[in-house]
Amino acid sequence: MKNILLFLLITTLHLPVVFGQKATPEDDDILKILAIGNSFSEDALENYLYELAATADKKIVIGNMYIGGASLELHTKNINEDKANYSYRKIDLDGTKTTRKGISISNALKDENWDYISLQQASPYSGQYDIIMKSLPQLLDYVKGVVSPDTKIVYHQTWAYQQDSKHEGFKNYNKNQMTMYNDIVVATKRIHKSKQFAFVAPAGTAIQNARTSSIGDHFTRDGYHLDLAYGRFTAACVWYEKLFRLDVRKNRYKPKNVSELQANIAKDAAHKAVKKPFKISKVMR
């Protein structure tokens, strides 16, 4: 009997770890999120989210697996080949940002006990559901197979281009902002209804809400990437509300390069998007 117990103990100790490690008591109060994305996840997560969290006395670690313009198709190709071709940006507990190049998705997924993994589509195809679904299920299954069962997978709803955008992908939406936004809403609503994701982060609706304000259609710096100040802040406010379930309007943080009016518009637009993620709400400022 002792020999059998010894054998079972040794066998158990040598079992491979299939999922990510469970969080230790030391990091139970730390929220950790990793985005598998591109420049749009850079816009939304790498800027101002840490400061919003810190102002609310919340601990957060933010990771972003970055390849410019990366689509779900490319991410899926990269997991199949285990390609180490990402720029892995990481904001640690103290707010220090580091960048490591030549990192694979598999390595990043195992780097932390992630609470959330965010997936998203490249902007030219963000409103094209059929194209999204050619790659999303496989990427989703892969991520689930690597991380802990406790990790929540979320979907990042990105934004429509500025109406005068020169982006080549704008032709997919007849170069019409509302067509693009409505297609993004239809696609992300279907993804939400699949119940495969813990939530959809409605950055796209927040930006569209904010465009109804006195700022107007000026939330990008080049027609598609967000304005470096109030544009990025609007998207960060969405993620703050979704991750911490707190009203961002009650958070006193404001970036130095954002005016009081711009900050209030950003917070109101984000809050209303979280309340109604698939419908435009006017921002009366």
C-alpha positions in Angstrom: 0.0 0.0 0.0 2.8 2.4 0.9 4.5 1.7 -2.5 1.2 2.5 -4.3 0.8 5.8 -2.4 4.5 6.7 -3.2 3.9 6.0 -6.9 0.8 8.2 -7.0 2.6 11.0 -5.2 5.6 10.9 -7.6 3.3 10.7 -10.6 1.2 13.7 -9.4 4.3 15.8 -8.9 5.5 15.1 -12.5 2.2 15.9 -14.2 2.5 18.7 -16.7 0.9 22.0 -15.9 -1.9 22.4 -18.4 -3.3 25.7 -17.2 -1.7 28.8 -15.8 -0.9 28.8 -12.2 -3.6 29.8 -9.8 -3.3 33.2 -8.1 -1.4 33.2 -4.8 -2.9 35.0 -1.8 -0.3 37.7 -2.3 -1.8 38.8 -5.7 -5.5 38.2 -4.9 -6.1 42.0 -4.8 -4.2 42.7 -8.0 -6.2 42.8 -11.3 -4.1 41.5 -14.2 -5.2 42.0 -17.8 -3.5 40.9 -21.0 -4.5 42.2 -24.5 -3.7 40.2 -27.6 -4.1 43.1 -30.0 -2.5 45.9 -32.0 -2.3 49.6 -32.0 -5.9 49.9 -30.9 -5.2 48.0 -27.7 -2.2 50.2 -27.3 -4.6 53.2 -27.5 -7.1 51.8 -25.1 -5.1 50.0 -22.4 -1.6 51.3 -22.3 -2.5 54.9 -21.5 -4.4 56.3 -18.5 -6.0 53.0 -17.3 -3.2 52.5 -14.8 -3.6 56.0 -13.5 -7.4 55.7 -13.2 -6.9 52.5 -11.2 -4.3 54.0 -8.9 -6.5 57.0 -8.2 -9.1 54.6 -7.0 -6.5 52.6 -4.9 -6.8 49.6 -7.2 -3.8 47.5 -8.1 -3.4 46.6 -11.7 -1.0 44.9 -14.1 -1.5 45.6 -17.8 0.0 43.6 -20.7 -0.4 44.2 -24.4 0.8 41.8 -27.1 1.4 44.2 -29.9 1.8 43.9 -33.7 0.7 46.9 -35.6 -2.5 46.2 -37.6 -2.6 42.6 -36.4 -5.8 40.7 -37.2 -7.4 37.7 -35.6 -6.2 35.7 -38.6 -2.6 36.7 -37.9 -2.9 36.0 -34.2 -4.3 32.5 -35.0 -1.4 31.9 -37.5 1.1 32.9 -34.8 -0.3 30.5 -32.2 -0.3 27.7 -34.7 3.4 28.3 -35.4 4.2 29.6 -31.9 5.8 32.6 -33.5 7.8 34.9 -31.1 7.2 38.1 -33.1 5.3 40.3 -30.7 6.3 43.4 -28.8 5.2 42.6 -25.3 4.4 45.8 -23.4 3.8 45.5 -19.7 2.8 48.0 -17.0 3.7 46.6 -13.6 2.3 47.3 -10.2 4.4 50.4 -9.7 3.4 51.9 -13.1 6.7 51.1 -14.7 6.4 50.2 -18.4 8.7 47.7 -20.0 8.8 46.4 -23.6 10.2 43.1 -24.7 10.5 42.1 -28.3 10.4 38.7 -29.8 7.8 37.2 -27.5 5.2 34.6 -28.3 1.5 34.5 -27.2 2.2 31.3 -25.4 4.9 32.9 -23.3 2.9 36.0 -22.5 -0.1 33.9 -21.4 2.1 32.1 -18.9 3.9 35.2 -17.7 1.2 36.1 -15.1 -1.8 34.7 -13.4 -4.0 36.8 -15.7 -7.5 37.6 -14.6 -8.6 38.8 -18.0 -7.5 38.2 -21.6 -8.7 40.6 -24.2 -9.2 39.7 -27.9 -10.0 42.0 -30.8 -10.2 42.2 -34.5 -8.1 44.5 -36.7 -10.0 47.7 -37.5 -10.7 47.1 -41.2 -12.6 43.9 -40.3 -13.9 45.0 -36.9 -17.5 45.1 -38.3 -17.2 42.0 -40.5 -18.6 39.2 -38.4 -18.0 36.4 -40.9 -14.3 37.3 -41.2 -14.1 37.6 -37.4 -15.5 34.1 -37.0 -13.0 32.5 -39.3 -10.3 32.9 -36.7 -11.9 33.9 -33.4 -13.1 30.4 -32.3 -9.7 28.8 -32.7 -7.9 31.7 -30.9 -10.4 31.5 -28.1 -10.0 27.8 -27.7 -6.2 28.1 -27.7 -6.2 30.8 -25.0 -8.6 28.8 -22.8 -6.3 25.8 -23.1 -3.3 27.7 -21.7 -4.7 30.0 -19.0 -6.4 29.1 -15.7 -10.1 28.1 -15.8 -10.6 31.2 -13.6 -9.3 33.6 -16.2 -12.0 35.5 -18.0 -11.8 36.1 -21.8 -13.2 39.4 -23.0 -13.8 41.1 -26.3 -12.6 44.6 -27.2 -15.2 46.5 -29.3 -13.1 49.0 -31.2 -14.2 52.3 -32.8 -15.3 53.5 -36.3 -13.0 55.7 -38.3 -13.3 59.4 -38.4 -15.6 60.4 -41.3 -12.7 62.0 -43.3 -10.4 59.0 -42.7 -8.1 58.0 -45.5 -7.6 54.4 -44.1 -7.6 51.9 -46.9 -9.9 49.6 -44.8 -12.6 52.3 -44.8 -13.8 51.2 -48.2 -15.2 48.0 -46.4 -17.8 50.3 -45.0 -18.4 52.5 -48.1 -16.2 55.2 -46.4 -19.1 56.0 -44.0 -18.6 56.3 -40.3 -22.1 55.3 -39.2 -22.0 52.3 -41.5 -18.8 51.2 -39.9 -20.1 51.8 -36.4 -23.4 50.0 -37.0 -21.5 47.0 -38.5 -19.2 46.9 -35.4 -22.2 46.9 -33.2 -23.9 44.1 -35.1 -20.7 42.0 -34.9 -19.9 42.6 -31.3 -23.6 42.1 -30.2 -23.5 38.6 -31.9 -20.2 37.9 -30.1 -21.7 39.0 -26.8 -24.8 36.8 -27.3 -22.5 33.8 -27.9 -21.8 33.8 -24.2 -18.2 32.8 -24.9 -16.9 36.1 -23.5 -17.2 37.5 -19.9 -18.0 40.9 -21.4 -17.5 43.2 -24.3 -15.6 46.4 -23.6 -17.6 49.0 -25.6 -14.8 51.5 -26.5 -16.3 51.9 -30.0 -19.7 53.0 -28.6 -17.9 55.3 -26.1 -16.1 57.1 -28.9 -19.3 57.3 -30.9 -21.0 58.8 -27.9 -18.3 61.3 -27.4 -18.6 62.4 -31.0 -22.0 63.8 -30.2 -20.4 66.2 -27.8 -19.0 69.7 -28.5 -15.7 68.1 -29.5 -17.4 66.5 -32.5 -15.7 64.1 -34.8 -12.2 64.9 -33.6 -11.3 61.8 -31.5 -8.5 60.4 -33.7 -5.1 61.8 -34.5 -4.9 60.4 -38.1 -8.4 59.3 -38.9 -8.3 56.0 -37.1 -5.9 55.9 -34.1 -7.2 57.7 -31.1 -6.3 61.3 -30.2 -3.3 60.9 -27.7 -5.1 62.8 -25.0 -8.9 62.8 -24.6 -9.3 60.1 -27.3 -7.2 57.6 -25.4 -8.6 58.7 -22.1 -12.2 57.9 -23.3 -11.3 54.3 -24.1 -9.4 53.9 -20.9 -12.4 55.1 -19.0 -14.4 52.2 -20.6 -11.9 49.6 -19.4 -11.8 51.1 -15.9 -15.6 50.8 -15.6 -15.7 47.3 -17.0 -12.8 45.9 -15.0 -13.5 47.4 -11.7 -17.3 47.9 -11.9 -16.9 51.5 -10.7 -18.5 54.7 -12.0 -15.6 56.5 -13.8 -17.4 59.8 -13.3 -16.6 59.6 -9.6 -12.9 59.0 -10.3 -11.0 62.3 -9.8 -8.1 61.4 -12.2 -7.6 63.6 -15.2 -4.5 63.6 -17.5 -2.6 66.8 -17.4 -3.0 67.3 -21.2 -6.8 66.9 -21.0 -9.1 69.8 -20.0 -11.9 69.5 -17.5 -14.4 69.7 -20.2 -12.7 67.0 -22.3 -12.3 64.7 -19.2 -16.0 65.1 -18.3 -17.0 64.3 -21.9 -14.7 61.2 -21.9 -16.0 59.9 -18.6 -19.7 60.5 -19.5 -19.3 58.9 -22.9 -17.6 55.9 -21.4 -20.2 55.5 -18.6 -23.1 55.7 -21.0 -21.4 53.2 -23.3 -21.0 50.7 -20.5 -24.7 51.2 -19.7 -25.8 50.8 -23.3 -22.9 49.2 -25.2 -24.7 48.7 -28.5 -26.5 52.1 -28.8 -25.3 55.7 -29.2 -26.1 57.9 -26.2 -25.8 61.7 -26.5 -23.3 63.5 -24.4 -24.7 67.0 -23.7 -21.5 69.0 -23.1 
